[in-house]
Amino acid sequence: MKTKPCATIATAIACALLVCMPTGCGNSGGNKLSLEDVPRYPNATEGTSMAHSLPGGFAGGELKQFTTRDSFDDVLDFYWDALDAYSPQELSHESKLGRQTALNIRQGNSILSVAIQELTREGTVHITLMATGA
């Protein structure tokens, strides 16, 4: 059975969120970061974006995806520098498809995640910015 890249990144993000939620990673203080505050990688092409919220605004989420041909290490360094002040928790994994890293920031009942996935066969790096919670 072949694993599709989108399924792999979704699995990485889901695992990252499951680990972060019970352990309380990153920043939970008043200096809250929104998805709009996260800088876009300069050499990336925008892909899919979506947002969803429950009635009454109780909880929801937003997702933005980008692709670049720059190196995985360059993209990861860019986001480490951009998010360092928020003390993100890192989850990394390597597979036959390439490397994957998620940088997660817990903020109260919300989680902001930057997932970076290297697809070695395609020569691309996929970036997924995701915010979930209240």
Secondary structure, 3 states (H helix, E strand, C coil): CCCCHHHHHHHHHHHHHHHHHHHCCCCCCCCCCCHHHCCCCCCCEEEEEEEEECHHHCCEEEEEEEEECCCHHHHHHHHHHHHHHHCCEEEEEECCCCEEEEEEEEECCEEEEEEEEEECCCCEEEEEEEEEEC
